[in-house]
Amino acid sequence: MGENLGETVIKVENVGMEFNLSLEKTDNLKEYVIKFIKRDLMYQAFWALKDISFEVKKGDKVGIIGLNGAGKSTLLKLISSVMKPTEGTITTNGKIVPLLELGAGFDPSYTGRENIYLNGALLGYSKDFLESKFDEIVEFSEIGDFIDVPLKNYSSGMRARLGFSIASILEPQILILDEVLSVGDAKFQEKSGKKMKSLLNSETTVLYVSHTIGQVKDLCNKAIWLEKGKLIEQGPADEVCDMYMESIQR
């Protein structure tokens, strides 16, 4: 990846994502399988995203806003390569660290310590690098003695702290967050918010989905507004957020 600021690191061109929704109710798995084998299931096409195009420059902090069902999380999964778009292309340039869901990439039977190495390896980091960051990750997460306890015994807040600590302390080139700062207790939200602000002063590119418009305006320099799978507006965060708030208050 080049070092020139302003370089395009994410390019989304005419992207669409189609899902097939079953129109029939099936009471059990057996009935579903029989209908599936007989090709007796009826589906309706549903476009979660349609004709989405935008570019993200190196160092941008982009908030993605919209009501539930707008396609925000689907868009992040496409950019993270968790799913492939039905149509269009997505080009990325840089190491992506996605933090999409609590516990994503974690094994609940492994300890917190083991999951740090597992999650880091899945993100492409070496064992030596993870060892050099290990104490910092544990300290930030405030997991303490629970670091050697299986993750299945963690609360959702503890998993959130550990996941966020790994994602943010690894200092990715592109960090993708889905409502992460809205999860956990008030102390964690404040701490993770401060960490996010520190990333604002770096060259890390951030895509952040949130329903908390104040956080988007505070943390992001740009915003993208989605509605029913379509891109309504993009531009400076303050302007786009204000337009969005006006629309939902009518």
C-alpha atoms as an extended CHARMM CRD file, in Angstrom:
* protein
*
       250  EXT
         1         1  MET       CA              0.0000000000        0.0000000000        0.0000000000  PROA      1               0.0000000000
         2         2  GLY       CA              1.3120000000        3.4120000000       -0.9440000000  PROA      2               0.0000000000
         3         3  GLU       CA              1.9360000000        6.1570000000        1.5360000000  PROA      3               0.0000000000
         4         4  ASN       CA              0.1410000000        8.9760000000       -0.2750000000  PROA      4               0.0000000000
         5         5  LEU       CA             -2.7160000000       10.4560000000        1.6870000000  PROA      5               0.0000000000
         6         6  GLY       CA             -5.8400000000       10.7010000000       -0.4090000000  PROA      6               0.0000000000
         7         7  GLU       CA             -5.2240000000        7.3330000000       -2.0130000000  PROA      7               0.0000000000
         8         8  THR       CA             -8.4130000000        5.3310000000       -2.6160000000  PROA      8               0.0000000000
         9         9  VAL       CA             -8.3960000000        2.2740000000       -0.3350000000  PROA      9               0.0000000000
        10        10  ILE       CA            -12.0060000000        1.1030000000       -0.8500000000  PROA      10              0.0000000000
        11        11  LYS       CA            -13.8910000000        1.3800000000       -4.1230000000  PROA      11              0.0000000000
        12        12  VAL       CA            -17.4750000000        0.1290000000       -4.3490000000  PROA      12              0.0000000000
        13        13  GLU       CA            -18.9190000000        0.1080000000       -7.8660000000  PROA      13              0.0000000000
        14        14  ASN       CA            -22.5870000000       -0.6040000000       -8.6940000000  PROA      14              0.0000000000
        15        15  VAL       CA            -22.8330000000       -3.1840000000       -5.9330000000  PROA      15              0.0000000000
        16        16  GLY       CA            -26.0150000000       -5.1230000000       -5.3140000000  PROA      16              0.0000000000
        17        17  MET       CA            -26.7960000000       -7.9650000000       -2.9130000000  PROA      17              0.0000000000
        18        18  GLU       CA            -29.8070000000      -10.2140000000       -3.5350000000  PROA      18              0.0000000000
        19        19  PHE       CA            -31.3070000000      -12.6870000000       -1.0830000000  PROA      19              0.0000000000
        20        20  ASN       CA            -34.0610000000      -15.2220000000       -1.7020000000  PROA      20              0.0000000000
        21        21  LEU       CA            -36.8160000000      -15.1070000000        0.9130000000  PROA      21              0.0000000000
        22        22  SER       CA            -39.0460000000      -18.1520000000        1.3700000000  PROA      22              0.0000000000
        23        23  LEU       CA            -42.7330000000      -17.3640000000        0.8660000000  PROA      23              0.0000000000
        24        24  GLU       CA            -43.8720000000      -20.5410000000        2.6060000000  PROA      24              0.0000000000
        25        25  LYS       CA            -43.9610000000      -21.4450000000        6.2620000000  PROA      25              0.0000000000
        26        26  THR       CA            -42.4210000000      -24.8210000000        7.1030000000  PROA      26              0.0000000000
        27        27  ASP       CA            -43.1210000000      -26.2640000000       10.5240000000  PROA      27              0.0000000000
        28        28  ASN       CA            -39.9610000000      -28.3420000000       10.8430000000  PROA      28              0.0000000000
        29        29  LEU       CA            -36.6230000000      -29.1370000000        9.2550000000  PROA      29              0.0000000000
        30        30  LYS       CA            -37.8700000000      -32.3970000000        7.7290000000  PROA      30              0.0000000000
        31        31  GLU       CA            -40.6480000000      -30.6150000000        5.8700000000  PROA      31              0.0000000000
        32        32  TYR       CA            -38.2150000000      -27.9640000000        4.6490000000  PROA      32              0.0000000000
        33        33  VAL       CA            -35.7410000000      -30.5750000000        3.3460000000  PROA      33              0.0000000000
        34        34  ILE       CA            -38.4790000000      -32.5130000000        1.5250000000  PROA      34              0.0000000000
        35        35  LYS       CA            -39.7360000000      -29.3570000000       -0.1650000000  PROA      35              0.0000000000
        36        36  PHE       CA            -36.1830000000      -28.3000000000       -0.9800000000  PROA      36              0.0000000000
        37        37  ILE       CA            -35.4030000000      -31.6730000000       -2.6240000000  PROA      37              0.0000000000
        38        38  LYS       CA            -38.6720000000      -31.5630000000       -4.5940000000  PROA      38              0.0000000000
        39        39  ARG       CA            -37.9040000000      -27.9430000000       -5.5160000000  PROA      39              0.0000000000
        40        40  ASP       CA            -41.3100000000      -27.1550000000       -4.0980000000  PROA      40              0.0000000000
        41        41  LEU       CA            -40.2590000000      -24.0620000000       -2.1640000000  PROA      41              0.0000000000
        42        42  MET       CA            -41.3730000000      -20.6660000000       -3.3930000000  PROA      42              0.0000000000
        43        43  TYR       CA            -39.0160000000      -17.7230000000       -3.0220000000  PROA      43              0.0000000000
        44        44  GLN       CA            -39.1680000000      -13.9940000000       -3.4950000000  PROA      44              0.0000000000
        45        45  ALA       CA            -36.0920000000      -12.0410000000       -4.5090000000  PROA      45              0.0000000000
        46        46  PHE       CA            -35.0780000000       -9.3480000000       -2.0280000000  PROA      46              0.0000000000
        47        47  TRP       CA            -32.3620000000       -6.8180000000       -2.7780000000  PROA      47              0.0000000000
        48        48  ALA       CA            -30.6490000000       -5.8570000000        0.4960000000  PROA      48              0.0000000000
        49        49  LEU       CA            -28.4560000000       -3.4570000000       -1.5010000000  PROA      49              0.0000000000
        50        50  LYS       CA            -28.8620000000       -2.0810000000       -5.0080000000  PROA      50              0.0000000000
        51        51  ASP       CA            -26.6130000000        0.1320000000       -7.1840000000  PROA      51              0.0000000000
        52        52  ILE       CA            -24.2700000000        1.1920000000       -4.3830000000  PROA      52              0.0000000000
        53        53  SER       CA            -21.1850000000        3.1620000000       -5.4680000000  PROA      53              0.0000000000
        54        54  PHE       CA            -18.6830000000        5.1770000000       -3.4220000000  PROA      54              0.0000000000
        55        55  GLU       CA            -14.9860000000        5.5600000000       -2.6820000000  PROA      55              0.0000000000
        56        56  VAL       CA            -13.1590000000        5.7730000000        0.6330000000  PROA      56              0.0000000000
        57        57  LYS       CA             -9.8080000000        7.5500000000        0.8200000000  PROA      57              0.0000000000
        58        58  LYS       CA             -6.8890000000        6.5680000000        3.0200000000  PROA      58              0.0000000000
        59        59  GLY       CA             -7.3930000000        7.9310000000        6.5340000000  PROA      59              0.0000000000
        60        60  ASP       CA            -11.1160000000        8.6320000000        6.1290000000  PROA      60              0.0000000000
        61        61  LYS       CA            -13.4310000000        7.8340000000        9.0190000000  PROA      61              0.0000000000
        62        62  VAL       CA            -16.7630000000        6.9990000000        7.4290000000  PROA      62              0.0000000000
        63        63  GLY       CA            -19.9760000000        6.5640000000        9.4060000000  PROA      63              0.0000000000
        64        64  ILE       CA            -22.6830000000        4.4350000000        7.7820000000  PROA      64              0.0000000000
        65        65  ILE       CA            -26.1480000000        5.4100000000        8.9770000000  PROA      65              0.0000000000
        66        66  GLY       CA            -29.7460000000        4.4200000000        8.3060000000  PROA      66              0.0000000000
        67        67  LEU       CA            -32.7420000000        2.7280000000        9.8740000000  PROA      67              0.0000000000
        68        68  ASN       CA            -32.8590000000       -0.9970000000       10.6370000000  PROA      68              0.0000000000
        69        69  GLY       CA            -32.9830000000       -2.9710000000        7.4040000000  PROA      69              0.0000000000
        70        70  ALA       CA            -31.2150000000       -0.2730000000        5.3980000000  PROA      70              0.0000000000
        71        71  GLY       CA            -28.3800000000       -2.6500000000        4.4170000000  PROA      71              0.0000000000
        72        72  LYS       CA            -25.6190000000       -1.2410000000        6.6280000000  PROA      72              0.0000000000
        73        73  SER       CA            -24.3390000000       -4.4970000000        8.1020000000  PROA      73              0.0000000000
        74        74  THR       CA            -24.6630000000       -6.2700000000        4.7440000000  PROA      74              0.0000000000
        75        75  LEU       CA            -22.4470000000       -3.6090000000        3.1810000000  PROA      75              0.0000000000
        76        76  LEU       CA            -19.7530000000       -4.1040000000        5.8290000000  PROA      76              0.0000000000
        77        77  LYS       CA            -19.8190000000       -7.8770000000        5.3130000000  PROA      77              0.0000000000
        78        78  LEU       CA            -19.3340000000       -7.3980000000        1.5790000000  PROA      78              0.0000000000
        79        79  ILE       CA            -16.3850000000       -5.0370000000        2.0740000000  PROA      79              0.0000000000
        80        80  SER       CA            -14.8930000000       -7.4730000000        4.6090000000  PROA      80              0.0000000000
        81        81  SER       CA            -15.2800000000      -10.3400000000        2.0740000000  PROA      81              0.0000000000
        82        82  VAL       CA            -17.5410000000      -12.2570000000        4.4530000000  PROA      82              0.0000000000
        83        83  MET       CA            -20.0070000000      -12.3640000000        1.5320000000  PROA      83              0.0000000000
        84        84  LYS       CA            -19.6860000000      -11.7670000000       -2.2010000000  PROA      84              0.0000000000
        85        85  PRO       CA            -21.9490000000       -9.2630000000       -3.9570000000  PROA      85              0.0000000000
        86        86  THR       CA            -24.5690000000      -10.4880000000       -6.4070000000  PROA      86              0.0000000000
        87        87  GLU       CA            -23.4900000000       -7.7730000000       -8.7950000000  PROA      87              0.0000000000
        88        88  GLY       CA            -20.8640000000       -5.0400000000       -9.0170000000  PROA      88              0.0000000000
        89        89  THR       CA            -17.3000000000       -4.9630000000       -7.7030000000  PROA      89              0.0000000000
        90        90  ILE       CA            -15.5160000000       -4.0500000000       -4.4660000000  PROA      90              0.0000000000
        91        91  THR       CA            -11.8080000000       -3.2330000000       -4.5040000000  PROA      91              0.0000000000
        92        92  THR       CA             -9.8130000000       -2.8190000000       -1.2900000000  PROA      92              0.0000000000
        93        93  ASN       CA             -6.1890000000       -1.8490000000       -0.7680000000  PROA      93              0.0000000000
        94        94  GLY       CA             -4.8670000000       -2.5770000000        2.7270000000  PROA      94              0.0000000000
        95        95  LYS       CA             -5.1130000000       -5.0170000000        5.6290000000  PROA      95              0.0000000000
        96        96  ILE       CA             -8.7080000000       -5.1320000000        6.8530000000  PROA      96              0.0000000000
        97        97  VAL       CA             -9.6320000000       -5.9190000000       10.4530000000  PROA      97              0.0000000000
        98        98  PRO       CA            -13.4040000000       -6.4530000000       10.6970000000  PROA      98              0.0000000000
        99        99  LEU       CA            -15.1720000000       -6.3600000000       14.0570000000  PROA      99              0.0000000000
       100       100  LEU       CA            -18.6780000000       -7.1510000000       12.8610000000  PROA      100             0.0000000000
       101       101  GLU       CA            -20.2360000000       -9.2050000000       15.6280000000  PROA      101             0.0000000000
       102       102  LEU       CA            -19.4870000000      -10.0890000000       19.2280000000  PROA      102             0.0000000000
       103       103  GLY       CA            -17.3450000000      -13.2170000000       19.2790000000  PROA      103             0.0000000000
       104       104  ALA       CA            -16.8460000000      -13.2890000000       15.5020000000  PROA      104             0.0000000000
       105       105  GLY       CA            -13.7150000000      -15.3440000000       14.8900000000  PROA      105             0.0000000000
       106       106  PHE       CA            -13.6360000000      -16.5800000000       18.4950000000  PROA      106             0.0000000000
       107       107  ASP       CA            -13.8670000000      -20.1990000000       19.6740000000  PROA      107             0.0000000000
       108       108  PRO       CA            -15.9250000000      -20.3370000000       22.8980000000  PROA      108             0.0000000000
       109       109  SER       CA            -14.1210000000      -23.4760000000       24.0970000000  PROA      109             0.0000000000
       110       110  TYR       CA            -10.7450000000      -21.7050000000       23.9780000000  PROA      110             0.0000000000
       111       111  THR       CA             -9.4780000000      -19.3330000000       26.6610000000  PROA      111             0.0000000000
       112       112  GLY       CA             -9.1590000000      -15.6050000000       26.1370000000  PROA      112             0.0000000000
       113       113  ARG       CA             -5.3960000000      -16.0810000000       25.7460000000  PROA      113             0.0000000000
       114       114  GLU       CA             -5.8490000000      -18.7250000000       23.0590000000  PROA      114             0.0000000000
       115       115  ASN       CA             -8.4500000000      -16.6430000000       21.2610000000  PROA      115             0.0000000000
       116       116  ILE       CA             -6.0850000000      -13.6870000000       21.0240000000  PROA      116             0.0000000000
       117       117  TYR       CA             -3.6550000000      -15.8450000000       19.0620000000  PROA      117             0.0000000000
       118       118  LEU       CA             -6.4370000000      -17.5430000000       17.0810000000  PROA      118             0.0000000000
       119       119  ASN       CA             -8.1410000000      -14.2970000000       16.1340000000  PROA      119             0.0000000000
       120       120  GLY       CA             -4.8490000000      -12.5990000000       15.3600000000  PROA      120             0.0000000000
       121       121  ALA       CA             -3.7560000000      -15.4910000000       13.1440000000  PROA      121             0.0000000000
       122       122  LEU       CA             -7.0430000000      -15.3450000000       11.2290000000  PROA      122             0.0000000000
       123       123  LEU       CA             -6.3380000000      -11.6620000000       10.6260000000  PROA      123             0.0000000000
       124       124  GLY       CA             -2.9120000000      -12.5150000000        9.2340000000  PROA      124             0.0000000000
       125       125  TYR       CA             -0.6200000000      -11.5480000000       12.1300000000  PROA      125             0.0000000000
       126       126  SER       CA              2.3900000000      -13.6260000000       13.1970000000  PROA      126             0.0000000000
       127       127  LYS       CA              2.7380000000      -15.2640000000       16.5960000000  PROA      127             0.0000000000
       128       128  ASP       CA              5.7700000000      -13.1000000000       17.3950000000  PROA      128             0.0000000000
       129       129  PHE       CA              3.8230000000       -9.9260000000       16.6220000000  PROA      129             0.0000000000
       130       130  LEU       CA              0.8710000000      -11.0600000000       18.7430000000  PROA      130             0.0000000000
       131       131  GLU       CA              3.1960000000      -11.8810000000       21.6350000000  PROA      131             0.0000000000
       132       132  SER       CA              4.6170000000       -8.3590000000       21.4540000000  PROA      132             0.0000000000
       133       133  LYS       CA              1.0770000000       -6.9310000000       21.6860000000  PROA      133             0.0000000000
       134       134  PHE       CA             -0.3450000000       -9.4870000000       24.1330000000  PROA      134             0.0000000000
       135       135  ASP       CA              0.0920000000       -7.5420000000       27.3960000000  PROA      135             0.0000000000
       136       136  GLU       CA             -1.2840000000       -4.3870000000       25.8000000000  PROA      136             0.0000000000
       137       137  ILE       CA             -4.3760000000       -6.2240000000       24.5460000000  PROA      137             0.0000000000
       138       138  VAL       CA             -5.0730000000       -7.7890000000       27.9470000000  PROA      138             0.0000000000
       139       139  GLU       CA             -4.5110000000       -4.5150000000       29.8030000000  PROA      139             0.0000000000
       140       140  PHE       CA             -6.8630000000       -2.5920000000       27.5350000000  PROA      140             0.0000000000
       141       141  SER       CA             -9.5740000000       -5.2680000000       27.7210000000  PROA      141             0.0000000000
       142       142  GLU       CA             -9.4920000000       -5.3390000000       31.5490000000  PROA      142             0.0000000000
       143       143  ILE       CA            -10.1130000000       -9.0970000000       31.4080000000  PROA      143             0.0000000000
       144       144  GLY       CA             -7.5710000000       -9.7490000000       34.1750000000  PROA      144             0.0000000000
       145       145  ASP       CA             -7.4610000000      -13.3120000000       35.5080000000  PROA      145             0.0000000000
       146       146  PHE       CA            -10.2480000000      -14.3090000000       33.1200000000  PROA      146             0.0000000000
       147       147  ILE       CA             -7.7070000000      -14.3230000000       30.2760000000  PROA      147             0.0000000000
       148       148  ASP       CA             -7.1140000000      -18.0380000000       31.0070000000  PROA      148             0.0000000000
       149       149  VAL       CA            -10.8170000000      -18.8980000000       31.3460000000  PROA      149             0.0000000000
       150       150  PRO       CA            -12.7600000000      -20.3820000000       28.3690000000  PROA      150             0.0000000000
       151       151  LEU       CA            -14.6290000000      -17.7390000000       26.4270000000  PROA      151             0.0000000000
       152       152  LYS       CA            -17.9360000000      -19.5720000000       26.9220000000  PROA      152             0.0000000000
       153       153  ASN       CA            -17.8060000000      -18.3310000000       30.5160000000  PROA      153             0.0000000000
       154       154  TYR       CA            -17.4160000000      -14.6800000000       29.4880000000  PROA      154             0.0000000000
       155       155  SER       CA            -20.2320000000      -12.1630000000       29.5770000000  PROA      155             0.0000000000
       156       156  SER       CA            -21.1100000000      -10.4000000000       26.3240000000  PROA      156             0.0000000000
       157       157  GLY       CA            -19.3880000000       -7.2830000000       27.6530000000  PROA      157             0.0000000000
       158       158  MET       CA            -16.1570000000       -9.1770000000       28.3120000000  PROA      158             0.0000000000
       159       159  ARG       CA            -16.1850000000      -10.6410000000       24.7890000000  PROA      159             0.0000000000
       160       160  ALA       CA            -16.8000000000       -7.1630000000       23.4110000000  PROA      160             0.0000000000
       161       161  ARG       CA            -13.8470000000       -5.7200000000       25.3150000000  PROA      161             0.0000000000
       162       162  LEU       CA            -11.5280000000       -8.4940000000       24.1980000000  PROA      162             0.0000000000
       163       163  GLY       CA            -12.6520000000       -8.3110000000       20.5740000000  PROA      163             0.0000000000
       164       164  PHE       CA            -12.3290000000       -4.5420000000       20.4160000000  PROA      164             0.0000000000
       165       165  SER       CA             -8.9240000000       -4.6660000000       22.1090000000  PROA      165             0.0000000000
       166       166  ILE       CA             -7.5740000000       -7.0730000000       19.4990000000  PROA      166             0.0000000000
       167       167  ALA       CA             -9.0210000000       -5.1360000000       16.5640000000  PROA      167             0.0000000000
       168       168  SER       CA             -7.9070000000       -1.6750000000       17.6780000000  PROA      168             0.0000000000
       169       169  ILE       CA             -4.4990000000       -2.4100000000       19.1900000000  PROA      169             0.0000000000
       170       170  LEU       CA             -3.3710000000       -4.3140000000       16.0910000000  PROA      170             0.0000000000
       171       171  GLU       CA             -3.5180000000       -0.9420000000       14.2990000000  PROA      171             0.0000000000
       172       172  PRO       CA             -5.0610000000       -2.1380000000       11.0280000000  PROA      172             0.0000000000
       173       173  GLN       CA             -4.9200000000       -0.1720000000        7.8060000000  PROA      173             0.0000000000
       174       174  ILE       CA             -8.7130000000       -0.5290000000        7.4810000000  PROA      174             0.0000000000
       175       175  LEU       CA            -10.8780000000       -1.0560000000       10.5800000000  PROA      175             0.0000000000
       176       176  ILE       CA            -14.5130000000       -2.0640000000       10.1120000000  PROA      176             0.0000000000
       177       177  LEU       CA            -16.8700000000       -1.7230000000       13.0870000000  PROA      177             0.0000000000
       178       178  ASP       CA            -20.5390000000       -2.6720000000       13.3400000000  PROA      178             0.0000000000
       179       179  GLU       CA            -22.2140000000       -1.0390000000       16.3740000000  PROA      179             0.0000000000
       180       180  VAL       CA            -19.2540000000       -2.0560000000       18.5430000000  PROA      180             0.0000000000
       181       181  LEU       CA            -19.1480000000        1.1530000000       20.5610000000  PROA      181             0.0000000000
       182       182  SER       CA            -22.7970000000        0.7160000000       21.5180000000  PROA      182             0.0000000000
       183       183  VAL       CA            -22.1570000000       -2.5990000000       23.2670000000  PROA      183             0.0000000000
       184       184  GLY       CA            -20.9660000000       -3.1510000000       26.8150000000  PROA      184             0.0000000000
       185       185  ASP       CA            -21.1590000000       -1.0000000000       29.9000000000  PROA      185             0.0000000000
       186       186  ALA       CA            -20.7360000000        2.7620000000       30.0350000000  PROA      186             0.0000000000
       187       187  LYS       CA            -17.0940000000        2.4740000000       31.0900000000  PROA      187             0.0000000000
       188       188  PHE       CA            -16.2340000000        0.3310000000       28.0710000000  PROA      188             0.0000000000
       189       189  GLN       CA            -18.1290000000        2.6350000000       25.7190000000  PROA      189             0.0000000000
       190       190  GLU       CA            -16.1630000000        5.6220000000       27.0060000000  PROA      190             0.0000000000
       191       191  LYS       CA            -12.8370000000        3.7870000000       26.7640000000  PROA      191             0.0000000000
       192       192  SER       CA            -13.4790000000        2.4160000000       23.2840000000  PROA      192             0.0000000000
       193       193  GLY       CA            -14.6410000000        5.8610000000       22.1820000000  PROA      193             0.0000000000
       194       194  LYS       CA            -11.3270000000        7.3410000000       23.3150000000  PROA      194             0.0000000000
       195       195  LYS       CA             -9.4620000000        4.6100000000       21.4370000000  PROA      195             0.0000000000
       196       196  MET       CA            -11.4640000000        5.3860000000       18.3260000000  PROA      196             0.0000000000
       197       197  LYS       CA            -10.5610000000        9.0490000000       18.6560000000  PROA      197             0.0000000000
       198       198  SER       CA             -6.8760000000        8.1100000000       18.8100000000  PROA      198             0.0000000000
       199       199  LEU       CA             -7.3400000000        6.3170000000       15.4850000000  PROA      199             0.0000000000
       200       200  LEU       CA             -8.6670000000        9.5790000000       14.0600000000  PROA      200             0.0000000000
       201       201  ASN       CA             -5.1760000000       10.9820000000       14.4240000000  PROA      201             0.0000000000
       202       202  SER       CA             -3.6190000000        8.0760000000       12.5300000000  PROA      202             0.0000000000
       203       203  GLU       CA             -3.8050000000        6.9740000000        8.9060000000  PROA      203             0.0000000000
       204       204  THR       CA             -6.1640000000        4.1090000000        9.7980000000  PROA      204             0.0000000000
       205       205  THR       CA             -9.2460000000        4.0910000000        7.5960000000  PROA      205             0.0000000000
       206       206  VAL       CA            -12.4310000000        3.3780000000        9.5770000000  PROA      206             0.0000000000
       207       207  LEU       CA            -15.8920000000        2.2860000000        8.4600000000  PROA      207             0.0000000000
       208       208  TYR       CA            -18.3190000000        2.5160000000       11.3570000000  PROA      208             0.0000000000
       209       209  VAL       CA            -21.9950000000        1.5240000000       11.4430000000  PROA      209             0.0000000000
       210       210  SER       CA            -23.9600000000        3.1750000000       14.2270000000  PROA      210             0.0000000000
       211       211  HSD       CA            -27.4630000000        4.2900000000       15.1900000000  PROA      211             0.0000000000
       212       212  THR       CA            -25.9140000000        6.8480000000       17.5430000000  PROA      212             0.0000000000
       213       213  ILE       CA            -25.7200000000        9.9010000000       15.2850000000  PROA      213             0.0000000000
       214       214  GLY       CA            -23.8060000000       11.9040000000       17.8920000000  PROA      214             0.0000000000
       215       215  GLN       CA            -20.9750000000        9.3550000000       17.8180000000  PROA      215             0.0000000000
       216       216  VAL       CA            -20.8560000000        9.4310000000       14.0260000000  PROA      216             0.0000000000
       217       217  LYS       CA            -20.6000000000       13.2280000000       14.0140000000  PROA      217             0.0000000000
       218       218  ASP       CA            -17.9760000000       13.1070000000       16.7560000000  PROA      218             0.0000000000
       219       219  LEU       CA            -15.8100000000       10.3030000000       15.3590000000  PROA      219             0.0000000000
       220       220  CYS       CA            -16.2390000000       10.5160000000       11.5730000000  PROA      220             0.0000000000
       221       221  ASN       CA            -15.3260000000       13.0570000000        8.9180000000  PROA      221             0.0000000000
       222       222  LYS       CA            -17.6300000000       11.5190000000        6.2930000000  PROA      222             0.0000000000
       223       223  ALA       CA            -20.9320000000        9.6540000000        6.3060000000  PROA      223             0.0000000000
       224       224  ILE       CA            -22.9890000000        7.4320000000        4.0240000000  PROA      224             0.0000000000
       225       225  TRP       CA            -26.7730000000        7.2920000000        4.4290000000  PROA      225             0.0000000000
       226       226  LEU       CA            -28.5210000000        4.1080000000        3.3030000000  PROA      226             0.0000000000
       227       227  GLU       CA            -32.2610000000        3.5920000000        3.0790000000  PROA      227             0.0000000000
       228       228  LYS       CA            -33.9480000000        0.3430000000        2.0070000000  PROA      228             0.0000000000
       229       229  GLY       CA            -30.7700000000       -0.8380000000        0.3180000000  PROA      229             0.0000000000
       230       230  LYS       CA            -30.1010000000        2.3470000000       -1.6230000000  PROA      230             0.0000000000
       231       231  LEU       CA            -27.5360000000        5.0840000000       -1.1240000000  PROA      231             0.0000000000
       232       232  ILE       CA            -29.4280000000        8.2780000000       -0.3220000000  PROA      232             0.0000000000
       233       233  GLU       CA            -26.5680000000       10.6710000000        0.4370000000  PROA      233             0.0000000000
       234       234  GLN       CA            -22.8150000000       10.7580000000        1.0660000000  PROA      234             0.0000000000
       235       235  GLY       CA            -20.4790000000       13.5450000000        2.0850000000  PROA      235             0.0000000000
       236       236  PRO       CA            -19.2790000000       15.4290000000        5.2060000000  PROA      236             0.0000000000
       237       237  ALA       CA            -20.5090000000       13.6670000000        8.3550000000  PROA      237             0.0000000000
       238       238  ASP       CA            -22.2280000000       16.7020000000        9.9060000000  PROA      238             0.0000000000
       239       239  GLU       CA            -24.1970000000       17.4810000000        6.7430000000  PROA      239             0.0000000000
       240       240  VAL       CA            -25.2950000000       13.9170000000        6.0040000000  PROA      240             0.0000000000
       241       241  CYS       CA            -26.2360000000       13.2420000000        9.6390000000  PROA      241             0.0000000000
       242       242  ASP       CA            -28.3060000000       16.4260000000        9.8180000000  PROA      242             0.0000000000
       243       243  MET       CA            -30.1580000000       15.5070000000        6.6090000000  PROA      243             0.0000000000
       244       244  TYR       CA            -30.8170000000       12.0070000000        7.9670000000  PROA      244             0.0000000000
       245       245  MET       CA            -32.1450000000       13.3190000000       11.2930000000  PROA      245             0.0000000000
       246       246  GLU       CA            -34.4320000000       15.7840000000        9.5110000000  PROA      246             0.0000000000
       247       247  SER       CA            -35.8660000000       12.9740000000        7.3720000000  PROA      247             0.0000000000
       248       248  ILE       CA            -36.7380000000       10.6850000000       10.3040000000  PROA      248             0.0000000000
       249       249  GLN       CA            -38.2650000000       13.5180000000       12.3630000000  PROA      249             0.0000000000
       250       250  ARG       CA            -40.7750000000       14.4910000000        9.6970000000  PROA      250             0.0000000000
